[in-house]
């Protein structure tokens, strides 16, 4: 009799257990952390550094020689440095290109920037047709200094904040060496023999950054050399435009270190523009 009772209780217990609904995990899973955008990601505004950028000023830090700006473009914030200029949060401006510096330490600010871009010139003449998208706390936008109807002096070229510098087809570059000069490919292949010497190079300007660290930075190519040996960077006080074929003469310096991890294997310094 006792055995029958035990069997009956066991069967009943199993039946009740089978009828209970399966407990579901209803706890909400945390959303994945947003991916941090860096200049190396394709959707970062500065992944194409040479293009035109329209940004909103978020933060201003004044130094002795430079004005450091935290700016926002397409909901991404990054730092740039310009020649000392009066700026206020909320101002919109545009610029073309810049010189990227990683792990740059400003001694006067006692601060290290993971990535900062030194920009030669900015354009505050006119607001963009559609203000850039801003995330987070909204900062009032100051259009007062950017009157699109402002009258410019006679002969002053019209400015377009969205205008991009002409692109250079690197595959079609073919420039003959200057008289008394050498090709860029030859310079790199025999760089040790040219170290410390005044050298003349003719090439097409493929990238120009003006007024950065008191110098203009120009990239030249002439169609010679290969990856890593076909682009000559020079510093100068003169100005040229992207696409110009020019001749420069300057001193070749190897392993030039500007600090903050910014080092060049080969550089032409104090280059002078030669009129041919």
Legacy VTK file of the C-alpha trace (Angstrom):
# vtk DataFile Version 3.0
C-alpha trace
ASCII
DATASET POLYDATA
POINTS 276 float
0.000 0.000 0.000
2.808 2.372 0.945
4.535 1.582 -2.341
1.399 2.460 -4.314
1.083 5.821 -2.532
4.726 6.673 -3.243
4.368 5.829 -6.926
1.208 7.935 -7.180
2.897 10.953 -5.521
5.903 10.628 -7.804
3.802 10.546 -10.968
1.771 13.541 -9.787
4.927 15.528 -9.023
6.396 14.778 -12.465
3.167 15.832 -14.157
3.068 19.134 -12.296
6.685 19.806 -13.162
6.083 19.107 -16.857
3.124 21.470 -16.933
5.022 24.450 -15.509
5.886 26.957 -18.259
9.541 27.265 -19.069
11.050 30.305 -17.341
12.306 32.808 -19.870
15.169 35.185 -19.353
13.376 38.503 -19.672
16.246 40.575 -18.325
17.174 43.209 -20.899
20.661 42.784 -22.232
22.803 45.931 -22.196
23.271 47.623 -25.518
26.710 47.116 -27.041
29.073 50.000 -26.470
29.226 52.337 -29.450
32.291 51.919 -31.614
34.866 54.630 -31.046
35.574 56.389 -34.301
39.195 57.155 -35.075
40.853 58.798 -38.098
41.599 55.276 -39.336
37.911 54.336 -39.656
36.377 55.094 -43.073
33.420 57.073 -41.637
35.596 59.457 -39.610
35.456 62.946 -41.176
39.258 63.213 -41.227
39.801 59.824 -42.861
39.954 61.899 -46.047
42.135 64.645 -44.604
42.697 66.517 -47.866
39.002 67.192 -48.529
36.962 70.245 -47.496
35.536 70.183 -43.960
32.793 72.308 -42.391
32.771 72.107 -38.593
31.167 73.578 -35.479
33.395 74.866 -32.685
32.742 73.037 -29.408
35.654 74.165 -27.212
38.365 76.819 -27.486
41.777 76.791 -25.783
44.070 79.740 -26.453
47.842 79.258 -26.484
50.647 81.705 -27.140
50.993 80.856 -30.837
48.071 78.550 -31.593
44.374 78.336 -30.903
43.298 74.783 -30.113
39.746 73.919 -31.142
37.610 70.920 -30.385
35.274 70.783 -33.377
32.454 68.564 -34.564
31.660 67.288 -38.041
29.002 64.660 -38.804
28.533 63.986 -35.063
32.253 63.234 -34.615
34.472 65.454 -32.472
38.196 65.980 -33.007
40.902 68.553 -32.268
42.539 70.994 -34.646
45.095 73.772 -34.113
45.163 77.039 -36.059
47.274 80.182 -35.878
46.172 82.220 -32.866
42.690 83.530 -33.657
39.760 84.841 -31.635
37.159 82.053 -31.660
34.004 81.298 -29.674
32.025 78.068 -29.177
29.242 77.759 -31.717
31.124 79.329 -34.620
30.943 77.472 -37.914
33.867 77.525 -40.304
35.444 75.461 -43.050
38.974 74.391 -43.914
40.846 72.248 -46.401
43.332 69.611 -45.347
45.728 69.703 -42.429
48.803 68.071 -40.952
47.965 65.127 -38.700
49.986 64.813 -35.487
49.550 61.815 -33.197
50.455 61.837 -29.493
51.261 65.540 -29.802
52.292 67.172 -26.512
51.752 70.898 -26.034
54.238 72.043 -23.429
52.422 75.312 -22.746
49.095 73.525 -22.223
50.778 70.579 -20.474
48.471 68.339 -22.434
48.907 65.481 -24.888
46.458 65.121 -27.771
45.998 61.593 -29.092
45.360 63.078 -32.558
45.344 66.730 -33.600
45.355 68.406 -37.009
47.352 71.580 -37.670
45.319 73.610 -40.138
46.810 76.470 -42.107
43.746 78.627 -42.814
40.043 78.632 -42.008
37.093 80.262 -43.772
34.385 81.998 -41.733
33.043 84.164 -44.579
29.733 82.351 -45.064
27.658 79.694 -43.287
27.017 76.351 -44.989
23.676 75.855 -46.710
22.732 73.291 -44.043
24.402 73.576 -40.614
26.432 70.492 -39.669
24.635 67.897 -37.589
25.393 68.292 -33.883
24.973 65.632 -31.217
24.772 66.116 -27.476
24.097 69.505 -25.857
23.263 72.035 -28.510
25.444 75.150 -28.682
23.913 78.296 -30.189
25.319 78.807 -33.639
26.897 82.188 -34.287
26.240 83.366 -37.814
26.863 87.021 -36.979
30.437 86.986 -38.269
29.537 85.056 -41.411
27.340 87.334 -43.505
26.913 85.714 -46.929
26.003 89.131 -48.346
29.112 90.833 -47.011
30.690 93.073 -49.649
34.272 92.087 -50.454
36.952 94.450 -51.771
37.075 94.889 -55.532
38.931 92.063 -57.189
38.585 89.776 -54.171
37.738 86.243 -55.350
34.449 84.758 -54.282
34.766 82.191 -51.506
32.912 78.916 -51.322
33.288 76.963 -48.046
32.355 73.759 -49.877
34.829 74.209 -52.718
37.396 71.413 -52.794
40.938 71.596 -54.009
41.439 70.070 -57.439
42.241 66.401 -57.288
45.506 65.225 -58.787
45.596 62.026 -60.829
48.672 60.409 -59.307
48.772 57.683 -61.937
49.344 60.141 -64.777
52.165 62.208 -63.250
55.253 62.391 -65.451
57.626 65.306 -64.866
61.129 65.592 -66.288
63.923 66.519 -63.832
64.958 70.174 -63.709
68.201 71.310 -65.288
70.903 70.481 -62.776
68.438 68.495 -60.713
67.516 64.871 -60.073
64.332 62.826 -59.964
62.524 61.949 -56.739
63.151 58.257 -57.387
66.898 58.870 -57.681
66.880 60.968 -54.505
65.329 58.172 -52.469
67.481 55.429 -53.990
70.680 57.341 -53.130
69.440 59.369 -50.167
72.560 58.842 -48.062
74.731 60.496 -50.695
72.412 63.542 -50.817
72.070 63.962 -47.038
73.001 67.490 -45.994
73.388 68.646 -49.600
71.457 71.277 -51.553
69.369 69.457 -54.152
67.039 70.587 -56.935
63.765 68.749 -57.605
60.947 69.385 -60.078
57.554 67.809 -59.517
53.807 68.269 -59.327
52.353 69.538 -56.040
49.974 66.835 -54.810
49.250 68.223 -51.362
49.750 71.666 -49.786
49.389 72.658 -46.110
50.025 76.330 -45.364
51.134 78.066 -42.171
51.660 75.009 -39.989
54.318 75.409 -37.294
55.466 78.533 -39.122
56.073 76.706 -42.408
54.324 75.661 -45.586
54.399 71.902 -46.227
54.310 70.714 -49.843
54.305 67.192 -51.292
55.873 66.726 -54.728
55.712 63.759 -57.104
57.274 63.350 -60.552
56.157 59.826 -61.504
59.386 58.115 -60.428
59.978 55.874 -57.440
57.543 53.410 -55.924
55.363 53.141 -52.827
57.132 55.001 -50.030
59.765 56.470 -52.381
57.674 58.505 -54.830
56.601 61.428 -52.639
58.937 64.223 -51.492
57.854 66.381 -48.554
59.439 69.825 -48.298
59.113 72.870 -46.058
59.173 76.368 -47.517
58.028 79.956 -47.042
56.604 80.135 -50.555
53.130 79.129 -51.700
51.958 77.031 -54.628
48.663 75.395 -55.523
47.808 71.718 -55.751
48.450 70.612 -59.345
51.222 73.151 -60.042
54.425 71.799 -61.597
57.215 73.548 -59.715
60.956 73.360 -59.060
62.359 73.616 -55.549
65.888 73.669 -54.235
66.680 72.905 -50.611
68.727 70.893 -48.147
68.042 67.178 -47.837
67.688 66.015 -44.225
67.367 62.390 -43.149
65.565 61.058 -40.076
64.130 64.451 -39.140
62.323 64.256 -35.790
59.904 67.062 -34.869
59.011 65.372 -31.577
55.711 63.863 -30.445
56.517 60.766 -32.505
56.498 62.723 -35.780
59.546 61.645 -37.743
60.410 61.775 -41.438
62.909 59.488 -43.132
63.634 62.108 -45.791
62.742 65.799 -45.951
63.787 68.834 -47.984
64.104 71.819 -45.630
64.082 75.575 -46.250
63.253 74.957 -49.903
63.291 77.896 -52.316
61.057 78.110 -55.364
63.132 78.272 -58.566
61.741 80.274 -61.466
62.596 78.549 -64.722
LINES 1 277
276 0 1 2 3 4 5 6 7 8 9 10 11 12 13 14 15 16 17 18 19 20 21 22 23 24 25 26 27 28 29 30 31 32 33 34 35 36 37 38 39 40 41 42 43 44 45 46 47 48 49 50 51 52 53 54 55 56 57 58 59 60 61 62 63 64 65 66 67 68 69 70 71 72 73 74 75 76 77 78 79 80 81 82 83 84 85 86 87 88 89 90 91 92 93 94 95 96 97 98 99 100 101 102 103 104 105 106 107 108 109 110 111 112 113 114 115 116 117 118 119 120 121 122 123 124 125 126 127 128 129 130 131 132 133 134 135 136 137 138 139 140 141 142 143 144 145 146 147 148 149 150 151 152 153 154 155 156 157 158 159 160 161 162 163 164 165 166 167 168 169 170 171 172 173 174 175 176 177 178 179 180 181 182 183 184 185 186 187 188 189 190 191 192 193 194 195 196 197 198 199 200 201 202 203 204 205 206 207 208 209 210 211 212 213 214 215 216 217 218 219 220 221 222 223 224 225 226 227 228 229 230 231 232 233 234 235 236 237 238 239 240 241 242 243 244 245 246 247 248 249 250 251 252 253 254 255 256 257 258 259 260 261 262 263 264 265 266 267 268 269 270 271 272 273 274 275
